[in-house]
Amino acid sequence: KATLLTALEVATEGGDTEFANLYAAYEGLSAEDKARFADLRVVHSFAATQRLAHPDASDKVRASWEKVPSREHPLVWTRRNGRKSLLVGATADHIVGLPEDESRVLLDRLLDWATQPRFSLRHQWSRGDLVIWDNTGILHRAQPYTALSRRLMHRTTLVGAEAVA
């Protein structure tokens, strides 16, 4: 439902967190794109995320990732209150029914769209900062920081969810 992140120790260089608003990204799409994406479904998987982080993993490691079940969701998530957002991110593996290359191009395009500055916020951490966000409509990513620096965050995840249909 939501995440709370507190900075206990911050990196001396780098380590900011970027947030992208997937509600605003959807709202910013053209009417044509909204119509095109309305009925598309996307498969999300643990393996997709791991392939990004570890592109040179062995076949044995890759096989272990595939043991984690994938899930199929709409590309456009309509909440009970009618509000819509894109359902993209590192776990988005492919669009159902599209050729692999076309699917990847579309997912990469949408991720680039959603993470552009007009839909994003970058937080530079100070010790003691607390940031809270809606885990269902916000992407986040930590920026790299120097390996000699220590960055210690405390994450709390609030349970509760609206099912993705």
MOLIN-V399832 format. One record per residue. N is the residue number from 1. RES is the residue in one letter. OMEGA is omega in whole degrees, 0 to 359 (* if undefined). NEAR is the number of other C-alpha atoms within 12 Angstrom. D_LAST is the distance of its C-alpha to the last C-alpha in whole Angstrom. Layout:
# MOLIN-V399832
n->N res->RES omega->OMEGA near->NEAR d_last->D_LAST
n->N res->RES omega->OMEGA near->NEAR d_last->D_LAST
This chain:
# MOLIN-V399832
n->1 res->K omega->181 near->18 d_last->16
n->2 res->A omega->178 near->22 d_last->19
n->3 res->T omega->173 near->23 d_last->22
n->4 res->L omega->180 near->21 d_last->26
n->5 res->L omega->181 near->29 d_last->28
n->6 res->T omega->179 near->24 d_last->32
n->7 res->A omega->175 near->27 d_last->34
n->8 res->L omega->174 near->18 d_last->37
n->9 res->E omega->182 near->20 d_last->39
n->10 res->V omega->179 near->28 d_last->38
n->11 res->A omega->178 near->26 d_last->39
n->12 res->T omega->180 near->20 d_last->43
n->13 res->E omega->181 near->19 d_last->41
n->14 res->G omega->177 near->23 d_last->38
n->15 res->G omega->176 near->27 d_last->35
n->16 res->D omega->174 near->27 d_last->33
n->17 res->T omega->177 near->31 d_last->29
n->18 res->E omega->179 near->27 d_last->27
n->19 res->F omega->178 near->32 d_last->24
n->20 res->A omega->183 near->38 d_last->22
n->21 res->N omega->183 near->35 d_last->20
n->22 res->L omega->172 near->39 d_last->17
n->23 res->Y omega->181 near->31 d_last->17
n->24 res->A omega->179 near->25 d_last->21
n->25 res->A omega->177 near->34 d_last->20
n->26 res->Y omega->182 near->35 d_last->17
n->27 res->E omega->181 near->21 d_last->20
n->28 res->G omega->179 near->22 d_last->23
n->29 res->L omega->174 near->25 d_last->22
n->30 res->S omega->177 near->13 d_last->23
n->31 res->A omega->180 near->12 d_last->22
n->32 res->E omega->179 near->11 d_last->23
n->33 res->D omega->178 near->22 d_last->20
n->34 res->K omega->179 near->22 d_last->18
n->35 res->A omega->181 near->14 d_last->18
n->36 res->R omega->185 near->15 d_last->18
n->37 res->F omega->189 near->29 d_last->15
n->38 res->A omega->185 near->23 d_last->13
n->39 res->D omega->180 near->19 d_last->12
n->40 res->L omega->178 near->27 d_last->12
n->41 res->R omega->183 near->29 d_last->10
n->42 res->V omega->176 near->37 d_last->12
n->43 res->V omega->177 near->31 d_last->13
n->44 res->H omega->181 near->29 d_last->14
n->45 res->S omega->173 near->27 d_last->16
n->46 res->F omega->182 near->25 d_last->19
n->47 res->A omega->180 near->29 d_last->22
n->48 res->A omega->179 near->29 d_last->21
n->49 res->T omega->183 near->23 d_last->22
n->50 res->Q omega->178 near->25 d_last->25
n->51 res->R omega->178 near->24 d_last->26
n->52 res->L omega->184 near->18 d_last->26
n->53 res->A omega->185 near->14 d_last->28
n->54 res->H omega->185 near->15 d_last->30
n->55 res->P omega->183 near->14 d_last->31
n->56 res->D omega->181 near->12 d_last->34
n->57 res->A omega->179 near->16 d_last->33
n->58 res->S omega->177 near->13 d_last->34
n->59 res->D omega->180 near->13 d_last->33
n->60 res->K omega->179 near->11 d_last->33
n->61 res->V omega->179 near->16 d_last->31
n->62 res->R omega->178 near->22 d_last->28
n->63 res->A omega->179 near->16 d_last->28
n->64 res->S omega->177 near->16 d_last->27
n->65 res->W omega->183 near->21 d_last->24
n->66 res->E omega->179 near->21 d_last->23
n->67 res->K omega->178 near->13 d_last->23
n->68 res->V omega->184 near->16 d_last->20
n->69 res->P omega->174 near->16 d_last->17
n->70 res->S omega->180 near->20 d_last->15
n->71 res->R omega->178 near->24 d_last->11
n->72 res->E omega->181 near->25 d_last->9
n->73 res->H omega->173 near->28 d_last->7
n->74 res->P omega->175 near->28 d_last->7
n->75 res->L omega->176 near->39 d_last->11
n->76 res->V omega->182 near->36 d_last->10
n->77 res->W omega->176 near->32 d_last->8
n->78 res->T omega->180 near->25 d_last->9
n->79 res->R omega->178 near->20 d_last->9
n->80 res->R omega->181 near->12 d_last->10
n->81 res->N omega->178 near->9 d_last->14
n->82 res->G omega->180 near->10 d_last->13
n->83 res->R omega->184 near->17 d_last->14
n->84 res->K omega->175 near->28 d_last->13
n->85 res->S omega->172 near->35 d_last->13
n->86 res->L omega->178 near->42 d_last->13
n->87 res->L omega->182 near->43 d_last->12
n->88 res->V omega->178 near->47 d_last->15
n->89 res->G omega->184 near->38 d_last->18
n->90 res->A omega->180 near->28 d_last->20
n->91 res->T omega->181 near->29 d_last->17
n->92 res->A omega->186 near->36 d_last->16
n->93 res->D omega->180 near->36 d_last->18
n->94 res->H omega->177 near->36 d_last->17
n->95 res->I omega->180 near->34 d_last->16
n->96 res->V omega->175 near->25 d_last->15
n->97 res->G omega->178 near->15 d_last->18
n->98 res->L omega->173 near->18 d_last->20
n->99 res->P omega->185 near->12 d_last->23
n->100 res->E omega->182 near->16 d_last->23
n->101 res->D omega->179 near->14 d_last->26
n->102 res->E omega->178 near->15 d_last->24
n->103 res->S omega->181 near->24 d_last->21
n->104 res->R omega->179 near->24 d_last->22
n->105 res->V omega->181 near->18 d_last->24
n->106 res->L omega->179 near->27 d_last->21
n->107 res->L omega->178 near->34 d_last->19
n->108 res->D omega->178 near->22 d_last->23
n->109 res->R omega->182 near->19 d_last->23
n->110 res->L omega->177 near->32 d_last->20
n->111 res->L omega->176 near->30 d_last->21
n->112 res->D omega->179 near->22 d_last->25
n->113 res->W omega->186 near->29 d_last->24
n->114 res->A omega->184 near->35 d_last->21
n->115 res->T omega->178 near->30 d_last->24
n->116 res->Q omega->187 near->22 d_last->27
n->117 res->P omega->183 near->16 d_last->29
n->118 res->R omega->178 near->18 d_last->28
n->119 res->F omega->190 near->27 d_last->25
n->120 res->S omega->176 near->25 d_last->26
n->121 res->L omega->176 near->23 d_last->28
n->122 res->R omega->181 near->24 d_last->31
n->123 res->H omega->175 near->24 d_last->32
n->124 res->Q omega->189 near->24 d_last->35
n->125 res->W omega->166 near->29 d_last->35
n->126 res->S omega->180 near->24 d_last->38
n->127 res->R omega->179 near->20 d_last->39
n->128 res->G omega->178 near->16 d_last->37
n->129 res->D omega->174 near->22 d_last->35
n->130 res->L omega->178 near->21 d_last->31
n->131 res->V omega->179 near->30 d_last->28
n->132 res->I omega->178 near->22 d_last->25
n->133 res->W omega->177 near->27 d_last->22
n->134 res->D omega->183 near->26 d_last->18
n->135 res->N omega->183 near->29 d_last->17
n->136 res->T omega->183 near->33 d_last->13
n->137 res->G omega->182 near->34 d_last->15
n->138 res->I omega->169 near->32 d_last->18
n->139 res->L omega->174 near->36 d_last->19
n->140 res->H omega->175 near->34 d_last->23
n->141 res->R omega->176 near->19 d_last->25
n->142 res->A omega->176 near->24 d_last->29
n->143 res->Q omega->180 near->19 d_last->32
n->144 res->P omega->176 near->18 d_last->34
n->145 res->Y omega->184 near->20 d_last->37
n->146 res->T omega->184 near->15 d_last->41
n->147 res->A omega->181 near->12 d_last->41
n->148 res->L omega->181 near->12 d_last->44
n->149 res->S omega->178 near->15 d_last->42
n->150 res->R omega->177 near->19 d_last->40
n->151 res->R omega->183 near->27 d_last->37
n->152 res->L omega->181 near->22 d_last->36
n->153 res->M omega->174 near->25 d_last->32
n->154 res->H omega->182 near->20 d_last->31
n->155 res->R omega->173 near->18 d_last->27
n->156 res->T omega->178 near->18 d_last->26
n->157 res->T omega->178 near->19 d_last->22
n->158 res->L omega->180 near->16 d_last->21
n->159 res->V omega->181 near->13 d_last->18
n->160 res->G omega->184 near->12 d_last->15
n->161 res->A omega->169 near->16 d_last->12
n->162 res->E omega->183 near->17 d_last->9
n->163 res->A omega->174 near->13 d_last->6
n->164 res->V omega->182 near->22 d_last->4
n->165 res->A omega->* near->18 d_last->0
